[in-house]
Amino acid sequence: MSTERSQIWGVCRASDAFETRDFYLACFLRCSGYQLQGLRSEGPRKVFVFRDRTSRRADILAFYGDTTSVGPLVFAATIKDMKGLLHNG
């Protein structure tokens, strides 16, 4: 494991983690019950690290295919929380 990868807060192995740079996908995953394992820097950008699930592929396809939904107030609150992590974390 590289030094950069080991700087993720929380403990996770690469095999049970899923990473994304897509902010709104990260918010959706968090609303859908995915456990946020950490946030790491990749140059000026941040990478969200989640505990992976066997349903991840289907969940992501549903998100991009607009065939799923989360509560709008929950999504808005999650966006606020995740922005707080980006700017204060």
Summary of the structure (lengths in Angstrom):
residues: 89
radius of gyration: 13.0
end to end distance: 22.6
largest distance: 38.0
contacts: 210
relative contact order: 0.20
helix: 46%
strand: 20%
